[in-house]
Amino acid sequence: MPRILEVTGLKKHFPHRSRNTLPWRPRTMVKSVDGVDLDLEVGETLAIVGESGSGKTTLARTVLKLYEPTAGRIVLDGADITEHSLRRMTPIRRNMQMVFQDPVGSLNPRAEVAAIVEEPLRVQGMRPAERRRRVAEMLELVGLNPGYGSRYPHEFSGGQRQRIAIARALSVDPKLVVLDEPVSALDVSIQAQIINLLVELRRELSMSYLFISHDLGVVRQIADRIAVMYLGRIVEEGARDDVLLAPKHPYTQALLSAVPIDNPALRGVRRRRVLAGDTPNPANPPTGCPFRTRCWLATDTCATTAPELLSVSPTQRVSCHVATEPPQTR
């Protein structure tokens, strides 16, 4: 399958100076994204999961060039956009859109729904008559009455507002849509409706999704592949069932052990893993493996050498000395 997105060695570092730092001292760098490699095929959904502060949202915004990357390479649909200026990115924006976590904060409360959905079309230079027709099509596509275009966001429920945000993102017919926690602010029953809508739209419009989430239950419903992030790095990546049913990295195992099991046959089989301590400060990460300070399998090697993301099967990669070491022979 052709790839819509290829990311190589992507980094995004932010300068940071605490209140107690003297003005003439150099600022530390917060390594929010620290060397990420990933790819996304046409029509595929790749889910990025991890705890809060793992760098998921920063990765998504850097991929979309909302943040300028510190280092690395971003290739969209075969074109390298890493060094593109804001002006050069404008026509490319129609191929890459984003749906934000908070449908309230992402919609202009003073604009009518039709104007909100129409905004990307106006930026891309579409004629007014075509814009009005497209807005009606988009509202109907996401399950809303086109007549609702004259209403304001506060007149809708949370699920309806997220449908409006999805309609806005899809109005320019993008090839890649980044979904940043799109259902985390919604009730469980509404979450299922939005997930089903997204699955149907992806199938109908042949789009690719980069799906950001901390909810592995939601990810299981929509993802084809899963990448697990910890402290700015991907520690495990692979096909959905491989990662969820046979996780190799200790961090992935800990995340999954906290998810309720709905299959009675599996209860008691999965071992409970509780992560010790808090996530380290990204401005001062541990040496070697970033997860070693919370890992029950850490060795001396973990303290001195950062593990590479290596293949452990044709569909699964892991960044862990213990998970990827060869079996011991007698």
One Martini backbone bead per residue (centre of mass of N, CA, C, O) as a GRO file, in nm:
protein
  330
    1MET     BB    1   0.097   0.035   0.020
    2PRO     BB    2   0.068   0.353   0.015
    3ARG     BB    3   0.203   0.647   0.156
    4ILE     BB    4   0.104   0.943   0.334
    5LEU     BB    5   0.320   0.899   0.581
    6GLU     BB    6   0.658   1.019   0.679
    7VAL     BB    7   0.861   0.975   0.974
    8THR     BB    8   1.196   1.109   1.064
    9GLY     BB    9   1.353   1.195   1.345
   10LEU     BB   10   1.153   1.346   1.526
   11LYS     BB   11   1.172   1.681   1.674
   12LYS     BB   12   1.061   1.860   1.989
   13HIS     BB   13   1.193   2.151   2.137
   14PHE     BB   14   1.172   2.336   2.445
   15PRO     BB   15   1.232   2.609   2.606
   16HIS     BB   16   1.352   2.628   2.959
   17ARG     BB   17   1.274   2.835   3.257
   18SER     BB   18   1.294   2.865   3.570
   19ARG     BB   19   1.254   3.068   3.843
   20ASN     BB   20   1.556   2.978   3.966
   21THR     BB   21   1.690   3.075   3.715
   22LEU     BB   22   1.944   3.233   3.601
   23PRO     BB   23   1.966   3.453   3.338
   24TRP     BB   24   2.272   3.345   3.244
   25ARG     BB   25   2.160   3.079   3.219
   26PRO     BB   26   2.096   2.819   3.048
   27ARG     BB   27   1.849   2.671   2.891
   28THR     BB   28   1.642   2.425   2.894
   29MET     BB   29   1.519   2.123   2.733
   30VAL     BB   30   1.213   2.012   2.614
   31LYS     BB   31   1.153   1.671   2.511
   32SER     BB   32   0.865   1.602   2.366
   33VAL     BB   33   1.019   1.515   2.098
   34ASP     BB   34   1.267   1.226   2.051
   35GLY     BB   35   1.278   1.049   1.786
   36VAL     BB   36   1.051   0.984   1.544
   37ASP     BB   37   0.916   0.689   1.385
   38LEU     BB   38   0.675   0.693   1.109
   39ASP     BB   39   0.385   0.541   0.940
   40LEU     BB   40   0.119   0.588   0.679
   41GLU     BB   41  -0.136   0.453   0.521
   42VAL     BB   42  -0.372   0.429   0.303
   43GLY     BB   43  -0.663   0.393   0.500
   44GLU     BB   44  -0.530   0.427   0.782
   45THR     BB   45  -0.501   0.360   1.144
   46LEU     BB   46  -0.305   0.543   1.378
   47ALA     BB   47  -0.229   0.496   1.713
   48ILE     BB   48  -0.159   0.720   1.987
   49VAL     BB   49  -0.023   0.624   2.299
   50GLY     BB   50  -0.049   0.748   2.644
   51GLU     BB   51   0.034   0.944   2.871
   52SER     BB   52   0.039   1.224   3.012
   53GLY     BB   53   0.324   1.378   2.864
   54SER     BB   54   0.439   1.192   2.614
   55GLY     BB   55   0.380   1.365   2.319
   56LYS     BB   56   0.131   1.334   2.131
   57THR     BB   57   0.035   1.625   2.056
   58THR     BB   58   0.308   1.732   1.961
   59LEU     BB   59   0.337   1.533   1.732
   60ALA     BB   60   0.084   1.614   1.574
   61ARG     BB   61   0.158   1.923   1.538
   62THR     BB   62   0.428   1.868   1.391
   63VAL     BB   63   0.322   1.710   1.150
   64LEU     BB   64   0.130   1.973   1.072
   65LYS     BB   65   0.306   2.239   1.127
   66LEU     BB   66   0.229   2.397   1.398
   67TYR     BB   67   0.510   2.295   1.455
   68GLU     BB   68   0.840   2.333   1.447
   69PRO     BB   69   1.088   2.139   1.387
   70THR     BB   70   1.399   2.059   1.517
   71ALA     BB   71   1.393   1.770   1.378
   72GLY     BB   72   1.376   1.604   1.079
   73ARG     BB   73   1.111   1.428   0.881
   74ILE     BB   74   0.838   1.524   0.648
   75VAL     BB   75   0.613   1.312   0.457
   76LEU     BB   76   0.357   1.405   0.217
   77ASP     BB   77   0.264   1.236  -0.038
   78GLY     BB   78   0.592   1.246  -0.127
   79ALA     BB   79   0.637   1.528   0.025
   80ASP     BB   80   0.863   1.750   0.153
   81ILE     BB   81   0.764   1.967   0.448
   82THR     BB   82   0.974   2.060   0.661
   83GLU     BB   83   1.065   2.358   0.512
   84HIS     BB   84   0.802   2.487   0.500
   85SER     BB   85   0.627   2.750   0.479
   86LEU     BB   86   0.337   2.904   0.545
   87ARG     BB   87   0.268   2.960   0.248
   88ARG     BB   88   0.329   2.666   0.138
   89MET     BB   89   0.111   2.527   0.336
   90THR     BB   90  -0.172   2.620   0.251
   91PRO     BB   91  -0.237   2.415   0.010
   92ILE     BB   92  -0.170   2.157   0.198
   93ARG     BB   93  -0.399   2.169   0.419
   94ARG     BB   94  -0.618   2.004   0.258
   95ASN     BB   95  -0.452   1.721   0.330
   96MET     BB   96  -0.442   1.841   0.644
   97GLN     BB   97  -0.627   1.769   0.936
   98MET     BB   98  -0.801   1.875   1.248
   99VAL     BB   99  -0.925   1.727   1.556
  100PHE     BB  100  -1.019   1.830   1.853
  101GLN     BB  101  -1.093   1.768   2.179
  102ASP     BB  102  -1.253   2.047   2.213
  103PRO     BB  103  -1.556   2.150   2.080
  104VAL     BB  104  -1.576   2.428   2.221
  105GLY     BB  105  -1.283   2.558   2.178
  106SER     BB  106  -1.280   2.500   1.844
  107LEU     BB  107  -1.534   2.691   1.837
  108ASN     BB  108  -1.686   2.969   1.731
  109PRO     BB  109  -1.930   3.133   1.922
  110ARG     BB  110  -1.986   3.379   1.690
  111ALA     BB  111  -2.040   3.153   1.481
  112GLU     BB  112  -2.179   2.999   1.246
  113VAL     BB  113  -2.178   2.687   1.130
  114ALA     BB  114  -2.137   2.753   0.830
  115ALA     BB  115  -1.881   2.930   0.879
  116ILE     BB  116  -1.707   2.712   1.008
  117VAL     BB  117  -1.710   2.504   0.769
  118GLU     BB  118  -1.621   2.726   0.547
  119GLU     BB  119  -1.335   2.833   0.615
  120PRO     BB  120  -1.141   2.637   0.456
  121LEU     BB  121  -1.265   2.710   0.177
  122ARG     BB  122  -1.186   3.006   0.178
  123VAL     BB  123  -0.878   2.967   0.206
  124GLN     BB  124  -0.879   2.786  -0.074
  125GLY     BB  125  -1.076   2.957  -0.288
  126MET     BB  126  -1.368   2.908  -0.291
  127ARG     BB  127  -1.666   2.960  -0.404
  128PRO     BB  128  -1.956   3.055  -0.262
  129ALA     BB  129  -2.152   2.848  -0.393
  130GLU     BB  130  -1.972   2.601  -0.334
  131ARG     BB  131  -1.959   2.637  -0.028
  132ARG     BB  132  -2.261   2.600   0.037
  133ARG     BB  133  -2.285   2.316  -0.080
  134ARG     BB  134  -2.063   2.184   0.094
  135VAL     BB  135  -2.181   2.236   0.373
  136ALA     BB  136  -2.439   2.068   0.336
  137GLU     BB  137  -2.291   1.802   0.282
  138MET     BB  138  -2.132   1.783   0.551
  139LEU     BB  139  -2.367   1.783   0.751
  140GLU     BB  140  -2.498   1.529   0.635
  141LEU     BB  141  -2.254   1.335   0.663
  142VAL     BB  142  -2.253   1.376   1.002
  143GLY     BB  143  -2.578   1.391   1.086
  144LEU     BB  144  -2.686   1.679   0.994
  145ASN     BB  145  -2.881   1.940   0.947
  146PRO     BB  146  -2.846   2.184   0.712
  147GLY     BB  147  -3.033   2.394   0.874
  148TYR     BB  148  -2.810   2.438   1.114
  149GLY     BB  149  -2.621   2.669   0.992
  150SER     BB  150  -2.770   2.919   1.164
  151ARG     BB  151  -2.636   2.825   1.409
  152TYR     BB  152  -2.489   2.783   1.727
  153PRO     BB  153  -2.285   2.598   1.927
  154HIS     BB  154  -2.463   2.630   2.201
  155GLU     BB  155  -2.715   2.463   2.055
  156PHE     BB  156  -2.539   2.210   2.116
  157SER     BB  157  -2.412   1.926   2.172
  158GLY     BB  158  -2.121   1.762   2.210
  159GLY     BB  159  -2.158   1.564   1.971
  160GLN     BB  160  -2.245   1.780   1.763
  161ARG     BB  161  -1.989   1.954   1.779
  162GLN     BB  162  -1.800   1.729   1.677
  163ARG     BB  163  -1.937   1.706   1.402
  164ILE     BB  164  -1.865   1.989   1.312
  165ALA     BB  165  -1.558   1.952   1.329
  166ILE     BB  166  -1.551   1.725   1.119
  167ALA     BB  167  -1.677   1.882   0.885
  168ARG     BB  168  -1.454   2.092   0.868
  169ALA     BB  169  -1.215   1.894   0.810
  170LEU     BB  170  -1.370   1.755   0.546
  171SER     BB  171  -1.433   1.991   0.339
  172VAL     BB  172  -1.132   1.956   0.179
  173ASP     BB  173  -1.057   1.662   0.132
  174PRO     BB  174  -0.864   1.491   0.302
  175LYS     BB  175  -0.600   1.249   0.357
  176LEU     BB  176  -0.538   1.369   0.651
  177VAL     BB  177  -0.637   1.293   0.995
  178VAL     BB  178  -0.620   1.451   1.306
  179LEU     BB  179  -0.703   1.296   1.627
  180ASP     BB  180  -0.744   1.467   1.938
  181GLU     BB  181  -0.923   1.332   2.154
  182PRO     BB  182  -1.239   1.326   2.025
  183VAL     BB  183  -1.398   1.158   2.293
  184SER     BB  184  -1.311   1.244   2.595
  185ALA     BB  185  -1.563   1.471   2.635
  186LEU     BB  186  -1.761   1.227   2.620
  187ASP     BB  187  -1.992   1.020   2.641
  188VAL     BB  188  -2.004   0.689   2.597
  189SER     BB  189  -2.242   0.677   2.392
  190ILE     BB  190  -2.121   0.903   2.209
  191GLN     BB  191  -1.853   0.778   2.142
  192ALA     BB  192  -1.962   0.546   1.968
  193GLN     BB  193  -2.087   0.725   1.748
  194ILE     BB  194  -1.824   0.869   1.659
  195ILE     BB  195  -1.659   0.621   1.589
  196ASN     BB  196  -1.852   0.510   1.373
  197LEU     BB  197  -1.834   0.758   1.194
  198LEU     BB  198  -1.528   0.748   1.139
  199VAL     BB  199  -1.526   0.471   1.006
  200GLU     BB  200  -1.720   0.539   0.773
  201LEU     BB  201  -1.560   0.780   0.654
  202ARG     BB  202  -1.299   0.635   0.589
  203ARG     BB  203  -1.427   0.432   0.393
  204GLU     BB  204  -1.570   0.640   0.199
  205LEU     BB  205  -1.298   0.853   0.168
  206SER     BB  206  -1.007   0.736   0.194
  207MET     BB  207  -0.865   0.783   0.465
  208SER     BB  208  -0.637   0.899   0.717
  209TYR     BB  209  -0.541   0.822   1.059
  210LEU     BB  210  -0.440   1.014   1.349
  211PHE     BB  211  -0.480   0.871   1.672
  212ILE     BB  212  -0.533   1.029   1.977
  213SER     BB  213  -0.477   0.845   2.293
  214HIS     BB  214  -0.554   0.689   2.632
  215ASP     BB  215  -0.781   0.488   2.521
  216LEU     BB  216  -0.779   0.151   2.460
  217GLY     BB  217  -1.080   0.096   2.402
  218VAL     BB  218  -1.103   0.292   2.162
  219VAL     BB  219  -0.865   0.192   1.990
  220ARG     BB  220  -0.978  -0.097   1.934
  221GLN     BB  221  -1.215   0.017   1.734
  222ILE     BB  222  -1.011   0.189   1.509
  223ALA     BB  223  -0.742   0.049   1.485
  224ASP     BB  224  -0.464  -0.097   1.307
  225ARG     BB  225  -0.245   0.063   1.464
  226ILE     BB  226   0.012   0.092   1.731
  227ALA     BB  227   0.159   0.362   1.929
  228VAL     BB  228   0.387   0.389   2.199
  229MET     BB  229   0.435   0.652   2.433
  230TYR     BB  230   0.745   0.777   2.602
  231LEU     BB  231   0.898   1.056   2.655
  232GLY     BB  232   0.896   1.117   2.320
  233ARG     BB  233   0.877   0.802   2.258
  234ILE     BB  234   0.879   0.503   2.089
  235VAL     BB  235   0.833   0.170   2.239
  236GLU     BB  236   0.579   0.071   2.060
  237GLU     BB  237   0.493  -0.112   1.747
  238GLY     BB  238   0.180  -0.225   1.585
  239ALA     BB  239  -0.049  -0.427   1.557
  240ARG     BB  240  -0.322  -0.425   1.737
  241ASP     BB  241  -0.326  -0.726   1.842
  242ASP     BB  242  -0.031  -0.742   1.925
  243VAL     BB  243  -0.037  -0.514   2.141
  244LEU     BB  244  -0.298  -0.606   2.308
  245LEU     BB  245  -0.223  -0.934   2.334
  246ALA     BB  246   0.125  -0.899   2.292
  247PRO     BB  247   0.302  -0.733   2.482
  248LYS     BB  248   0.653  -0.631   2.523
  249HIS     BB  249   0.645  -0.379   2.681
  250PRO     BB  250   0.620  -0.280   3.003
  251TYR     BB  251   0.446  -0.029   2.954
  252THR     BB  252   0.220  -0.165   2.795
  253GLN     BB  253   0.147  -0.368   3.014
  254ALA     BB  254   0.059  -0.154   3.222
  255LEU     BB  255  -0.166  -0.022   3.060
  256LEU     BB  256  -0.336  -0.288   3.014
  257SER     BB  257  -0.379  -0.367   3.321
  258ALA     BB  258  -0.589  -0.109   3.356
  259VAL     BB  259  -0.785  -0.257   3.172
  260PRO     BB  260  -1.077  -0.373   3.137
  261ILE     BB  261  -1.213  -0.702   3.118
  262ASP     BB  262  -1.465  -0.847   2.891
  263ASN     BB  263  -1.326  -1.134   2.913
  264PRO     BB  264  -1.361  -1.395   3.126
  265ALA     BB  265  -1.124  -1.585   3.020
  266LEU     BB  266  -0.895  -1.350   3.094
  267ARG     BB  267  -0.936  -1.353   3.380
  268GLY     BB  268  -0.631  -1.389   3.560
  269VAL     BB  269  -0.407  -1.376   3.332
  270ARG     BB  270  -0.353  -1.090   3.369
  271ARG     BB  271  -0.108  -0.896   3.495
  272ARG     BB  272  -0.059  -0.675   3.743
  273ARG     BB  273   0.059  -0.336   3.673
  274VAL     BB  274   0.238  -0.094   3.865
  275LEU     BB  275   0.341   0.218   3.847
  276ALA     BB  276   0.618   0.376   3.956
  277GLY     BB  277   0.570   0.673   4.005
  278ASP     BB  278   0.659   0.929   3.795
  279THR     BB  279   0.702   1.108   3.536
  280PRO     BB  280   0.958   1.234   3.412
  281ASN     BB  281   1.137   1.503   3.339
  282PRO     BB  282   1.182   1.627   3.016
  283ALA     BB  283   1.426   1.825   3.107
  284ASN     BB  284   1.532   1.547   3.288
  285PRO     BB  285   1.609   1.274   3.175
  286PRO     BB  286   1.700   0.972   3.174
  287THR     BB  287   1.928   0.760   3.130
  288GLY     BB  288   1.892   0.586   2.865
  289CYS     BB  289   1.617   0.452   2.952
  290PRO     BB  290   1.325   0.628   3.019
  291PHE     BB  291   1.177   0.372   3.186
  292ARG     BB  292   1.369   0.259   3.419
  293THR     BB  293   1.246   0.408   3.685
  294ARG     BB  294   0.963   0.207   3.636
  295CYS     BB  295   1.107  -0.067   3.596
  296TRP     BB  296   1.111  -0.424   3.680
  297LEU     BB  297   1.355  -0.499   3.440
  298ALA     BB  298   1.593  -0.341   3.503
  299THR     BB  299   1.924  -0.275   3.406
  300ASP     BB  300   2.238  -0.163   3.361
  301THR     BB  301   2.198  -0.106   3.058
  302CYS     BB  302   1.952   0.091   3.087
  303ALA     BB  303   2.137   0.328   3.225
  304THR     BB  304   2.341   0.365   2.951
  305THR     BB  305   2.136   0.253   2.715
  306ALA     BB  306   1.954   0.323   2.445
  307PRO     BB  307   1.704   0.181   2.291
  308GLU     BB  308   1.597   0.045   2.007
  309LEU     BB  309   1.374   0.016   1.738
  310LEU     BB  310   1.281  -0.320   1.708
  311SER     BB  311   1.221  -0.612   1.557
  312VAL     BB  312   1.008  -0.906   1.668
  313SER     BB  313   0.831  -0.886   1.408
  314PRO     BB  314   0.664  -0.818   1.117
  315THR     BB  315   0.440  -0.631   1.322
  316GLN     BB  316   0.676  -0.559   1.549
  317ARG     BB  317   0.803  -0.301   1.772
  318VAL     BB  318   1.084  -0.252   2.010
  319SER     BB  319   1.208  -0.052   2.303
  320CYS     BB  320   1.403  -0.310   2.447
  321HIS     BB  321   1.637  -0.502   2.596
  322VAL     BB  322   1.463  -0.741   2.707
  323ALA     BB  323   1.260  -0.795   2.463
  324THR     BB  324   1.522  -0.817   2.237
  325GLU     BB  325   1.669  -1.035   2.355
  326PRO     BB  326   1.817  -1.318   2.331
  327PRO     BB  327   1.793  -1.628   2.398
  328GLN     BB  328   1.898  -1.847   2.628
  329THR     BB  329   2.163  -2.082   2.628
  330ARG     BB  330   2.296  -2.407   2.741
   0.00000   0.00000   0.00000
